[in-house]
């Protein structure tokens, strides 16, 4: 196609937001220039005052294929991702069948993904009871790191691990140099709290919130920090929901422990006080906590204790949300938000004084670094893939079902007015989503070194 120039008065680079042009050749950013420096023979696409950000990277997505494609699947998940400005997803090893706990399961996932993906993808491997011998082969086969649960994950195919299991697995994992992503809740505080709530009304959100206390997260994080000190592995805490852990995580950073932390849009946008009884579409684990906790999480982002923001996109069929009987105890705990995460984050961040540069750092650059794809993904810079999203940061819209794009159009955000409209998403210099429609055929591929 030859050299192309993509021009914006708000080009979001690591050096700041500035007018400029991406010169793209063969799907790669050739260089960034002033608009006046665009070569005369370039094909030019000018986005005016719309902002041009690096394609978003989501390192925490449950695609659920193979085995539970009726929950989501590569086609629908990556369509929703493209509509939301994401150009790279990293799939979690559970909820699919088989779980990605050995190389054969990884191969099955690759076969299921073939020809289905609108954006690029990669996979995490799983650490479960007794699979320590599979860790090195999975690393060699190309997983980006590993995920474990310290509490029952909601499906039986992926077993939780205890400290004794981790002590067997961690020497193997440390040898790979890859990160361990930990769902940090311990069952003890949850079991104790739940036993006290047996006769409470489980249609009420406060009952569910009380059943997943802050202590479950806090004690799990303390355990993992102790193990990190001992085994010297790369530790990543997924979907931090309790602000009570921030000080101890900050101290761990000061002690130079290799620990990183993520949180999610729902913990930064929603609060427990606003969740109505029977509204099981808001259920996730850990739970959405109170208003003051949410504001402390924002401070954690501001201070750099929380590194970045990912969706934990966790869809399910409508019936599993138990909307008919409004039972928080039995409803599936997950929120699907791939298509809405960018406007949710910009709505909240912009009125707190954050900039589009912060959004790019939280939702592109740093998740790419965790997933080990940061040499080609997550930034607008020479030599990087020409993955980018065009967003009108000043426009508002109301969330409706037709804007969700994932398989089951259930969302806690329906009816909300959000700021920031995703107009276009480009993968390696070619549009995959444009003005509310998908362009061409699925062209996403698995990211491999």
Steps between C-alpha positions, in 0.01 A plus 500: 500500500801731547555764764191628682464796733245506783465854632351632824523821697504278809751222443555320832865397524732420790628857470152650545197604296602696191402569141670253271482228240569130515684389189410134449656253262424128480293501820778658708550857618788634291533824696305785656529841336357848514202540264711734289757223449267246334656384172314620192433147369328378821139398515368720783216434742433800723300448820498868595442560871414137573771341716719220372613261776703180485280195464389384843643180648286295738701242691199366692225355279292183526423392143372155608576312177532207448242330715278790604456693178135548594634733772709712260760376246786645298279656233263690730764595758737642241216686324409665829868575553538665160189710562653612831841599362689185602746346255655233724343262754662246731262217581472350846556122534170418670133484397611332176491122482762368517660757728836620372709302747705298249628535145226283349237739638693798363504334158123446521453870577716597203293279271177655632633854445614442142323736261267634771682803643441864414799607712823334608511270800723289724445261788588462864571152637352367822657392827274243666544215744759251373595657165844631596659280233293680234630849584827491304343334192220759495757780523697349213178465298432874523269590788567851628498400868283310746181547700391341827205527738529491877124443527255290300476665157139414427579210261622155597746447214748751646599411856594758758845479659609526861834608642633141489413475128669831430817393678526208259421708189688824567855371442385384156326826427787718620725316258290612203533871584128541423250665736251324726161671495312435822132522582572616852216395729536236770204272576531522879361853548236433232383177663483665843302795368265285293420273794376803690276602210317173438163642598545843345320619188729413207299720266663798671840623382621580855465129584723401211750776580525381860571146377826607323671714765810712444686257726477228235699716257732646760607166647551350153720791393706467817553131427611569144738777605664261747541239229630762258772594750595136539486372140585823312239452225309770312172549687196670352184567703193492277183711540589672828173602664601592855687821568606358837788320325651810340742589779644149522536486123675837508740369763570193288591729212732697727666170590549440124281194485404417138128560554250671271131573554193549284146612565189516280258762367214370714696561822584853384156596370243326718444492875306274736266777612363535147426131439135418544365185655445222241747662254710186450651642180734686738637185663872436466772357721658669684192717543446865419562675830394832648545854368796589723676179394452595134655841554797342676554273200515810281763638735689172464503554123615860546782387731608218269432224753241367255675459166218468251136426420354193325145378458487150653241450226308200636179434306241228545158404363218717626348228719820469703457855629185380681302812415176302540551420869751782569726271701844653553628183667449279194536751214813485284759748623630686199456822302543523123637838395739474205302741284439754779823509703663793319204740531441388860859577587507830311171610660646446847861605429426822314303658782775407747763690305664205323593519133491280194868428565398338830240290318761384248740407778238312704320325215768449235862533602507331839271203425716436193806496725346239731415281201848533352379654175622852577764502226223518237173578682373770734669814366497732201866492408724412207534125454175418680196336342269764354225413749301804605157625598329822394281645772295817531574577865249786517187320377254322727272204435254280686584131540251282314504129423599553138830658614613200708590250222591213736289186474246568777389866522484527877688780672489710817567805280180490292332841504808687623627811325873470432761729349730397215376341178718240327474582130761269349743225593798408282701177510837521329392805304167366374156575647319219680224720647373821341202716593302224667577222250766233461723517196610206288568159652666397828875566468617459858779253572660353807786711630822298503859607532 
